[in-house]
Amino acid sequence: MSPLRIWLVGFGTVGRWLARTLDAQAGRIASRYGCEPTVVGIANARDGFVYHGRGLDLRSVLAAADSGRPITGQRGARAWPSATEGIRATEADLLVEVTASPSADGEPGLTHMREALRRQIPVVTSNKWPVALHGAELAALARRQGVAFRAESTVMSGTPVLSALTEGLAGAAPTGLRGVLNATANVILSQMADGISYQDALAAAQRAGLAEPDPAADVEGHDSVAKVMILSALVFGRQLSREQVTCRGITGITVREARQAASAGGRLRHVAMLAFAGPDGTGTVTARVQPQAVPAGDPLAGTDGDTCALVFRASPVGQITITGPGAGPHLAGQGTLADIIAVARHQARNP
Ligand SMILES: NC(=O)c1ccc[n+]([C@@H]2O[C@H](COP(=O)([O-])OP(=O)(O)OC[C@H]3O[C@@H](n4cnc5c(N)ncnc54)[C@H](OP(=O)(O)O)[C@@H]3O)[C@@H](O)[C@H]2O)c1
């Protein structure tokens, strides 16, 4: 069994979850999937990039990170001041890009991904904005280079959406979708249907660790906008700009509106929608994220709390609904792990 050598770029919540899981489950992954993911490089912003060609001691790097020591001081390893320099100077079979790159330009994640793909090294990422802003370009580059580009956890985290829509429905012609794609906004709207004010519902979500101290990305809809752009690029093959997605957040919603929608058995939901006039992402696009009353019986009405859902339309299959949990570091880690195993299995079949 040949090892799959991984650069793990980004060593925060998701990166460390992956390192712990790859370390703890190495035996199970090898026996169940016939592959041996081996982390040879790890990077964060503070310390830079550390590399050992035969594999890093993950417990030692985790211990350093958890105790605030530099991750670069590993025995027998080499180090570079930045991930980009480390990627350029070393060898691997897969880039796992789990940094947090802002919506302005998707950097530094975008540069890391382009570097790898240009060298015919496949990429797996949980980093939304590089994919939202440049997903079509990255997917096309990967296709030209004959390698994988996978971003499962960028939409609904560990609930498989992108692989289901691009692989499970390969050959079908997608025509549109609607979804509840942000778990935090959905938790807040669900509470408001029970008569709790927006401010109290937000504070409760923050206490539970479901909402960030700065909740703007979730409650103003930017996170859902990114997911609509990712779905457009990777499922429909059409790159959208941010301006093409109309967005209204949930901050102005009143308890009265939420209760009114619930009184008839329906729900007020923060609904993302994407539709094209033609098949396969052609023709005029309609893309928006906005609060909307959905009637009882609509699959989106059944998503209370941190459950997310996506209703997808494609010819000739008709309508397909995917429902599942949409938030949490272990879920983002799980989506990324599934992508890593998919790449490793492919490589094991095509050495
Ligand atoms: N957490 C979730 O539930 C979740 C769910 C879905 C998707 N995601 C996405 O997954 C990604 C990772 O999330 P997270 O929660 O792990 O974020 P995080 O805890 O903030 O960790 C981000 C990591 O990226 C590193 N980083 C930033 N700039 C870098 C650079 N130039 N070179 C190398 N490393 C760099 C940071 O370094 P330092 O440690 O030195 O700061 C940190 O280790 C994000 O894009 C996030 O949006 C997260």
The ligand as an SDF file (V2000), in Angstrom:
LIG
                    3D

 48 52  0  0  0  0  0  0  0  0999 V2000
  -15.1840   25.3060   11.5950 N   0  0  0  0  0  0  0  0  0  0  0  0
  -16.2680   24.9710   10.8800 C   0  0  0  0  0  0  0  0  0  0  0  0
  -17.3000   24.5480   11.4070 O   0  0  0  0  0  0  0  0  0  0  0  0
  -16.2380   25.0870    9.3670 C   0  0  0  0  0  0  0  0  0  0  0  0
  -17.3020   24.5780    8.6110 C   0  0  0  0  0  0  0  0  0  0  0  0
  -17.2290   24.6260    7.1960 C   0  0  0  0  0  0  0  0  0  0  0  0
  -16.1560   25.2290    6.5880 C   0  0  0  0  0  0  0  0  0  0  0  0
  -15.1710   25.7720    7.3700 N   0  0  0  0  0  0  0  0  0  0  0  0
  -14.0690   26.4320    6.6870 C   0  0  0  0  0  0  0  0  0  0  0  0
  -12.8760   25.6820    6.8750 O   0  0  0  0  0  0  0  0  0  0  0  0
  -11.7690   26.5530    6.9500 C   0  0  0  0  0  0  0  0  0  0  0  0
  -11.0250   26.2990    8.2570 C   0  0  0  0  0  0  0  0  0  0  0  0
  -11.9050   26.5480    9.3200 O   0  0  0  0  0  0  0  0  0  0  0  0
  -11.3880   26.5690   10.8160 P   0  0  0  0  0  0  0  0  0  0  0  0
  -12.5880   26.6220   11.6680 O   0  0  0  0  0  0  0  0  0  0  0  0
  -10.3800   25.4900   11.0220 O   0  0  0  0  0  0  0  0  0  0  0  0
  -10.6440   27.9900   10.8540 O   0  0  0  0  0  0  0  0  0  0  0  0
   -9.5760   28.4790   11.9400 P   0  0  0  0  0  0  0  0  0  0  0  0
   -9.7280   27.7320   13.2140 O   0  0  0  0  0  0  0  0  0  0  0  0
   -9.6420   29.9660   11.9350 O   0  0  0  0  0  0  0  0  0  0  0  0
   -8.1630   28.0290   11.3230 O   0  0  0  0  0  0  0  0  0  0  0  0
   -7.6330   28.6350   10.1830 C   0  0  0  0  0  0  0  0  0  0  0  0
   -6.1900   28.1860   10.0560 C   0  0  0  0  0  0  0  0  0  0  0  0
   -5.6590   28.7450    8.8640 O   0  0  0  0  0  0  0  0  0  0  0  0
   -4.3620   29.2130    9.1690 C   0  0  0  0  0  0  0  0  0  0  0  0
   -3.9340   30.2020    8.1730 N   0  0  0  0  0  0  0  0  0  0  0  0
   -4.4280   31.4300    7.9280 C   0  0  0  0  0  0  0  0  0  0  0  0
   -3.6900   32.0370    6.9720 N   0  0  0  0  0  0  0  0  0  0  0  0
   -2.7070   31.1470    6.6190 C   0  0  0  0  0  0  0  0  0  0  0  0
   -1.6260   31.1820    5.7290 C   0  0  0  0  0  0  0  0  0  0  0  0
   -1.3570   32.2620    4.9710 N   0  0  0  0  0  0  0  0  0  0  0  0
   -0.8290   30.0960    5.6290 N   0  0  0  0  0  0  0  0  0  0  0  0
   -1.0430   29.0100    6.3910 C   0  0  0  0  0  0  0  0  0  0  0  0
   -2.0460   28.9190    7.2810 N   0  0  0  0  0  0  0  0  0  0  0  0
   -2.8730   29.9850    7.3950 C   0  0  0  0  0  0  0  0  0  0  0  0
   -4.4880   29.7840   10.5630 C   0  0  0  0  0  0  0  0  0  0  0  0
   -3.2030   29.9670   11.1290 O   0  0  0  0  0  0  0  0  0  0  0  0
   -3.0160   30.4410   12.6610 P   0  0  0  0  0  0  0  0  0  0  0  0
   -3.3870   29.2080   13.4750 O   0  0  0  0  0  0  0  0  0  0  0  0
   -1.5810   30.7680   12.7690 O   0  0  0  0  0  0  0  0  0  0  0  0
   -3.9450   31.5840   12.8560 O   0  0  0  0  0  0  0  0  0  0  0  0
   -5.2890   28.6650   11.2090 C   0  0  0  0  0  0  0  0  0  0  0  0
   -4.4440   27.6120   11.6000 O   0  0  0  0  0  0  0  0  0  0  0  0
  -12.3260   27.9790    6.8590 C   0  0  0  0  0  0  0  0  0  0  0  0
  -12.2060   28.4500    5.5440 O   0  0  0  0  0  0  0  0  0  0  0  0
  -13.7780   27.8130    7.2460 C   0  0  0  0  0  0  0  0  0  0  0  0
  -14.6170   28.7730    6.6330 O   0  0  0  0  0  0  0  0  0  0  0  0
  -15.1680   25.6900    8.7190 C   0  0  0  0  0  0  0  0  0  0  0  0
  1  2  1  0
  2  3  2  0
  2  4  1  0
  4  5  1  0
  4 48  2  0
  5  6  2  0
  6  7  1  0
  7  8  2  0
  8  9  1  0
  8 48  1  0
  9 10  1  0
  9 46  1  0
 10 11  1  0
 11 12  1  0
 11 44  1  0
 12 13  1  0
 13 14  1  0
 14 15  2  0
 14 16  1  0
 14 17  1  0
 17 18  1  0
 18 19  2  0
 18 20  1  0
 18 21  1  0
 21 22  1  0
 22 23  1  0
 23 24  1  0
 23 42  1  0
 24 25  1  0
 25 26  1  0
 25 36  1  0
 26 27  1  0
 26 35  1  0
 27 28  2  0
 28 29  1  0
 29 30  1  0
 29 35  2  0
 30 31  1  0
 30 32  2  0
 32 33  1  0
 33 34  2  0
 34 35  1  0
 36 37  1  0
 36 42  1  0
 37 38  1  0
 38 39  2  0
 38 40  1  0
 38 41  1  0
 42 43  1  0
 44 45  1  0
 44 46  1  0
 46 47  1  0
M  CHG  2   8   1  16  -1
M  END
$$$$
